[in-house]
Amino acid sequence: MQIALDLAKKGKGSVEPNPMVGCVIVHNDKVVAQGYHQKFGEAHAEVNAVNNLSKDIDPTECILYVTLEPCSHHGKTPPCVDLVIAKGFKTVVLADFDPNPLVAGKGITKLGEAGVEVIMNVLHKEAGELNKRFFTFYKKKRPFYILKWAQTADGFICRIPLPANKADNKISGEEAQKMVHQMRADEMGIMVGKNTVLVDDPKLTTRLVEGKNPIRIFIDKALEVPTSFNIYNKEAKTLVFNGLKDENKENIEFIKIDFTKNVLEQISQKLYDLKIQSVLVEGGSALLNDFIKQELYDEIFIFENPELYFKNGLMAPKVVFHENNFERVGKDKLYKVTPNYGN
């Protein structure tokens, strides 16, 4: 199963909104074939593993290990559970069930009805960590939210007043910036508020690493951000949550919401409808604090420059983290916070 999990990781960034899945076929205690889900819309892990199985090995004498319950519905590809049954596998070992309502135990039931022995929950915790975005999306019916910010040693995220030279407001080192761009590439969406766009004019792309650009998401109630700003360029699909209009124009989608109601709830529902499973929230302070106040996050990454002091400015959001529990990213300290609530 560990081999299958390691295989599954190879699909990262290419299979979303599908989960990462790996499959290993064992004959007489020896791995004889393996495969993983390589790209959304293409063959699933079980299909690739079966296709890699030598024709002189009888599947009925093999055990099939897969990191997630085989699908039981017609999507972009036929149901994998039908293939497993047709090939005659007598035992299937699974790490976890599939929370997608289209599957959700149906694959396991179908295997049992066909007389296939199903062994569950092997390396269950590791499988859950691998596909935590996928599981959160279906279980909580919202994206997996990662909050991220950089702060100085004295807890500021921005100078006030804003310096004329943007470089004077820079906090993180080069290594941390590259890591953030990799984080962007790993998630389906990236979100900021209007003030961040107006102040920084960010591109929100992955230009420092190789990887796809995430879907850009920003909130602009009265559509105050000029369309000449970088966030409106054609480098990535962009969602603009606003209070004025619904409109699609090339890569830009304007989505009207009611700002007299809970904004983040409405955005979460829309992102769920659009099957955006994970979002990196990069700021600004007001937006980050709203997520924290509503306990609407799954991970927080705080990059701290231990050598930089602003002495005054805009304070970073307040969360509890252990000051001695960090990893070094170049000159910066990286703190990771996970919630202790159960929603």
C-alpha positions in Angstrom: 0.0 0.0 0.0 2.9 2.3 0.7 4.1 1.8 -2.9 0.6 2.6 -4.1 0.5 5.8 -2.1 3.9 6.9 -3.4 2.7 6.2 -6.9 -0.5 8.3 -6.3 1.6 11.3 -5.4 2.9 11.5 -9.0 -0.5 12.7 -10.1 -0.3 15.8 -8.0 -1.3 18.9 -9.9 -2.6 16.9 -12.9 -5.6 15.0 -11.7 -7.7 17.6 -9.9 -10.6 17.7 -9.2 -10.1 13.9 -9.1 -8.2 12.4 -6.2 -4.7 11.1 -6.4 -4.8 7.3 -6.6 -2.2 4.6 -6.9 -2.7 0.9 -7.5 -0.4 -2.2 -7.1 -1.0 -5.8 -8.1 0.7 -8.5 -6.1 1.2 -12.1 -7.2 2.8 -14.6 -4.8 4.0 -11.8 -2.5 5.7 -10.0 -5.4 4.7 -6.7 -7.0 4.0 -7.6 -10.7 2.2 -4.5 -11.9 1.5 -0.9 -10.8 -0.2 2.2 -12.1 -1.6 5.6 -11.0 -4.1 8.2 -12.1 -1.9 10.4 -14.3 -4.2 13.1 -15.7 -7.8 14.2 -15.3 -10.1 12.6 -17.9 -7.7 9.8 -18.6 -7.4 6.2 -17.3 -7.6 5.6 -13.5 -5.0 3.9 -11.4 -6.7 0.4 -11.6 -6.9 0.5 -15.4 -3.2 1.5 -15.7 -2.1 -1.2 -13.3 -4.2 -3.9 -15.1 -2.8 -2.8 -18.4 0.7 -3.2 -17.1 0.1 -6.7 -15.9 1.8 -9.4 -17.9 -0.6 -11.5 -19.9 1.0 -14.7 -18.5 -0.1 -13.8 -14.9 -3.6 -14.8 -14.0 -5.4 -11.9 -12.2 -7.5 -14.5 -10.2 -4.3 -15.4 -8.4 -3.4 -11.8 -7.6 -4.2 -9.3 -4.9 -5.1 -5.7 -5.9 -4.0 -2.9 -3.7 -5.5 0.6 -4.3 -5.5 3.8 -2.3 -9.1 4.6 -2.8 -12.3 2.7 -3.4 -12.7 1.9 -7.1 -15.3 4.1 -8.8 -18.6 2.6 -9.6 -20.1 5.2 -12.0 -19.6 6.4 -15.6 -17.7 9.7 -15.6 -14.9 10.6 -18.0 -14.0 6.8 -17.9 -15.9 3.6 -17.3 -16.4 2.2 -13.7 -13.1 0.7 -12.4 -15.0 -1.7 -10.1 -16.4 -3.4 -13.2 -12.9 -4.0 -14.6 -11.7 -5.4 -11.2 -14.6 -7.8 -11.1 -14.3 -8.8 -14.8 -10.6 -9.6 -14.4 -11.4 -11.9 -11.5 -9.5 -10.5 -8.6 -10.5 -12.4 -5.5 -9.0 -9.9 -3.0 -8.9 -6.1 -3.0 -7.1 -4.1 -0.3 -8.2 -0.5 0.1 -6.8 2.4 2.1 -10.0 4.4 2.2 -13.5 4.8 0.8 -14.5 7.4 -1.7 -16.6 10.3 -0.2 -17.9 11.4 -3.6 -21.7 10.8 -3.4 -21.4 9.1 -6.9 -19.3 6.4 -5.3 -19.5 6.6 -1.4 -19.4 2.8 -0.7 -21.1 1.7 -3.9 -17.9 0.3 -5.3 -17.2 -1.7 -2.1 -20.7 -3.0 -2.1 -20.5 -4.1 -5.7 -17.2 -5.9 -5.0 -18.7 -7.7 -2.1 -21.8 -8.8 -4.1 -19.4 -10.2 -6.7 -17.7 -12.3 -4.1 -14.6 -10.3 -3.9 -12.9 -10.1 -0.4 -12.4 -6.4 0.5 -9.9 -5.5 3.2 -10.3 -1.9 4.4 -8.4 0.9 6.1 -4.8 -0.2 5.3 -2.6 3.0 5.8 -5.9 4.8 6.2 -4.3 7.9 7.9 -1.7 8.3 5.2 -4.3 8.0 2.5 -6.4 10.7 4.2 -3.5 13.1 4.4 -2.6 12.5 0.7 -6.1 13.4 -0.5 -7.1 15.8 2.3 -8.3 18.4 -0.2 -10.6 15.9 -1.9 -12.0 14.5 1.4 -12.6 18.0 2.8 -14.3 19.1 -0.3 -16.9 16.3 -0.2 -17.3 16.0 3.6 -17.6 19.7 4.4 -18.9 20.8 1.0 -16.4 23.6 0.6 -12.8 24.0 -0.6 -9.8 23.1 1.5 -8.7 26.5 2.7 -5.0 27.3 3.3 -4.3 30.7 4.8 -0.8 32.2 4.2 1.0 35.4 5.1 4.4 36.7 5.8 5.2 38.8 8.9 8.2 40.6 10.5 9.8 39.5 13.7 7.6 42.1 15.5 4.4 40.8 13.9 3.7 43.2 11.1 2.6 42.3 7.5 2.8 45.8 6.0 4.3 49.2 6.6 1.9 52.1 7.2 2.0 54.5 5.4 2.8 52.4 2.3 6.3 53.1 1.1 6.8 54.6 -2.3 9.2 51.8 -3.2 7.4 48.4 -3.0 10.7 46.7 -2.2 10.7 48.4 1.2 7.5 46.5 2.1 9.1 43.1 1.2 9.3 40.6 4.0 10.1 37.1 2.8 13.4 35.9 1.3 13.8 34.4 -2.2 13.5 30.8 -1.0 10.2 31.5 0.8 8.9 33.3 -2.3 9.6 30.3 -4.4 7.9 28.0 -1.9 4.8 30.2 -2.0 4.7 30.0 -5.8 4.9 26.2 -5.5 2.0 26.3 -3.1 0.1 28.3 -5.7 0.8 25.6 -8.3 -0.4 22.9 -5.9 -3.8 24.5 -5.3 -6.8 24.9 -7.6 -7.5 28.5 -6.6 -5.8 31.5 -5.0 -7.8 34.2 -3.2 -7.2 37.9 -2.2 -9.3 40.9 -1.2 -9.7 44.1 -3.0 -7.3 46.1 -1.0 -4.5 43.7 -1.6 -5.1 44.0 -5.4 -5.2 47.8 -5.2 -2.0 48.1 -3.1 0.1 45.3 -4.6 -1.3 44.9 -8.2 -0.3 41.2 -7.9 -0.3 38.7 -10.8 -1.0 35.7 -8.5 0.8 33.4 -10.9 3.5 30.7 -10.5 6.2 32.5 -12.5 9.0 31.5 -10.1 8.4 27.7 -10.5 7.1 25.3 -13.1 3.4 24.6 -12.6 0.0 25.7 -13.6 -1.5 29.0 -12.5 -4.3 28.6 -10.0 -7.7 30.2 -10.6 -7.5 33.7 -9.3 -10.4 34.7 -6.9 -10.9 38.2 -5.5 -13.6 40.1 -3.8 -14.5 43.6 -5.1 -17.9 44.7 -3.9 -18.2 47.8 -6.0 -15.8 46.7 -8.8 -13.2 49.4 -7.8 -10.2 47.6 -9.2 -9.4 48.9 -12.7 -9.4 46.3 -15.5 -5.9 47.4 -16.4 -4.5 45.7 -13.3 -2.6 42.5 -13.5 -5.3 40.4 -12.0 -7.4 41.0 -15.1 -4.8 39.8 -17.6 -5.2 36.6 -19.5 -2.6 34.5 -17.7 -5.3 32.7 -15.6 -9.0 32.2 -15.2 -10.3 34.8 -12.7 -13.4 34.9 -10.6 -14.5 38.4 -9.3 -17.1 38.2 -6.4 -18.9 41.5 -6.4 -22.2 43.1 -5.6 -23.2 44.5 -9.0 -23.3 41.9 -11.8 -23.0 38.4 -13.2 -21.0 38.3 -16.4 -18.6 36.1 -18.3 -16.0 37.8 -20.5 -13.2 35.6 -21.9 -11.2 34.3 -18.9 -13.0 36.6 -16.4 -16.2 35.6 -14.6 -18.0 38.2 -12.5 -20.2 36.5 -9.8 -22.7 38.6 -7.9 -23.3 37.9 -4.2 -25.3 39.6 -1.4 -22.9 41.6 0.8 -25.6 42.0 3.5 -25.2 38.2 4.2 -22.2 36.0 5.1 -19.8 36.6 2.2 -17.5 33.7 2.8 -20.4 31.3 3.1 -21.7 32.4 -0.3 -18.2 32.2 -1.9 -17.6 28.8 -0.4 -20.9 27.5 -1.9 -20.1 28.9 -5.3 -16.5 27.5 -5.3 -18.1 24.1 -4.3 -20.5 24.3 -7.2 -17.5 25.1 -9.5 -15.7 22.0 -8.1 -12.7 24.1 -6.9 -11.4 21.8 -4.2 -8.6 23.9 -2.7 -7.8 27.6 -2.3 -4.7 29.4 -1.0 -5.8 32.6 0.7 -3.0 35.1 0.5 -4.6 38.2 2.1 -5.1 40.9 3.0 -5.4 41.2 6.7 -9.1 41.8 6.8 -9.9 38.7 4.6 -7.5 36.5 6.6 -9.1 37.6 9.8 -12.6 36.9 8.5 -11.5 33.3 7.7 -10.0 32.9 11.2 -12.9 34.5 13.0 -15.3 32.1 11.2 -13.0 29.1 11.8 -13.0 28.5 8.1 -9.6 27.1 7.4 -7.7 23.9 7.3 -4.1 25.0 7.4 -2.2 28.2 8.1 1.3 28.9 6.9 3.1 31.8 8.5 6.5 32.9 7.0 8.4 35.0 9.5 11.5 37.0 8.8 13.4 36.9 12.2 15.8 39.6 11.2 13.3 42.2 10.0 11.4 44.7 12.2 8.9 47.3 10.9 8.2 48.7 14.4 4.8 49.9 13.2 2.3 49.2 10.5 -0.5 46.7 9.8 -0.5 43.8 12.3 -0.5 40.2 11.2 -3.6 38.1 12.1 -3.4 36.6 15.6 -3.3 32.8 15.8 -1.6 30.6 18.4 1.5 28.8 17.2 4.5 27.3 19.0 7.5 29.6 18.5 10.0 26.8 18.8 8.2 24.6 16.3 9.2 25.8 12.8 11.2 24.8 9.8 13.7 27.0 8.0 13.0 28.2 4.5 16.1 30.1 3.6 16.5 32.9 6.2 12.8 32.7 7.1 11.0 30.6 9.7 7.9 28.8 8.6 5.2 28.0 11.1 2.3 25.7 10.3 -1.0 25.9 12.2 -3.9 23.4 12.0 -7.2 24.0 13.6 -8.3 22.3 16.8 -12.0 22.6 16.0 -14.0 19.8 14.5 -16.0 21.3 11.7 
